[in-house]
Amino acid sequence: MMINETPDAPSESGVQAGRRQRVDGRTRDLVNQAVASIPTLGLARAAEFLATMNVPAEVAVRALVYPKLRRAS
């Protein structure tokens, strides 16, 4: 299944500046929690947490390894 075929993917009107709008508040909160824990727990533990919480690997990698690509909250 392609990403645009997912039921909760935003429509073309939901696209701004080449980025999709966030549609999953739970994932946002989990990623924020993992990013905040990096200084104390480390990157590996933050990644394990996101994997345990079923955050898609592509989202976890993008958020943890490339933090400057994250959206402003």
C-alpha positions as CSV (number, residue, x, y, z in Angstrom):
1,M,0.0,0.0,0.0
2,M,1.4,3.4,-0.9
3,I,1.4,6.2,1.6
4,N,-1.3,8.2,-0.3
5,E,-3.6,5.2,-0.1
6,T,-3.8,5.2,3.6
7,P,-7.3,6.0,5.0
8,D,-6.0,8.9,7.2
9,A,-3.7,10.5,4.6
10,P,-4.6,14.1,4.1
11,S,-6.2,15.2,0.9
12,E,-4.4,17.5,-1.6
13,S,-5.9,20.5,0.3
14,G,-4.0,19.3,3.4
15,V,-0.6,19.7,1.8
16,Q,1.3,22.8,2.6
17,A,4.8,23.7,1.4
18,G,5.5,20.1,0.2
19,R,4.7,18.6,3.7
20,R,1.7,16.7,4.9
21,Q,-0.1,18.0,7.9
22,R,0.2,15.9,11.0
23,V,-2.8,13.6,11.4
24,D,-1.8,11.5,14.4
25,G,-1.5,13.3,17.7
26,R,-0.6,10.2,19.6
27,T,2.5,9.6,17.4
28,R,3.4,13.3,17.9
29,D,3.2,12.9,21.6
30,L,5.3,9.7,21.7
31,V,8.0,11.2,19.4
32,N,8.1,14.3,21.6
33,Q,8.5,12.1,24.7
34,A,11.3,10.1,23.0
35,V,13.2,13.1,21.8
36,A,13.0,14.7,25.3
37,S,14.5,11.5,26.8
38,I,17.5,11.4,24.5
39,P,19.8,13.4,26.9
40,T,19.1,11.1,29.8
41,L,18.4,7.7,28.2
42,G,20.3,7.9,24.9
43,L,19.3,7.5,21.3
44,A,19.1,3.7,21.4
45,R,16.6,3.7,24.3
46,A,14.5,6.4,22.7
47,A,14.4,4.3,19.5
48,E,13.4,1.2,21.5
49,F,10.6,3.1,23.2
50,L,9.2,4.2,19.8
51,A,9.4,0.7,18.4
52,T,7.6,-0.7,21.5
53,M,4.9,1.9,21.0
54,N,4.5,0.9,17.3
55,V,5.6,4.2,15.9
56,P,6.5,3.5,12.2
57,A,10.3,3.1,11.8
58,E,10.5,5.8,9.1
59,V,8.9,8.3,11.5
60,A,11.2,7.3,14.4
61,V,14.3,7.6,12.3
62,R,13.4,10.9,10.9
63,A,12.5,12.3,14.3
64,L,15.5,10.9,16.2
65,V,18.3,11.0,13.7
66,Y,17.3,14.2,11.8
67,P,15.7,16.4,14.5
68,K,16.0,19.6,12.4
69,L,13.4,18.0,9.9
70,R,10.8,17.9,12.7
71,R,7.8,20.2,12.5
72,A,7.5,23.0,14.9
73,S,5.0,22.3,17.6
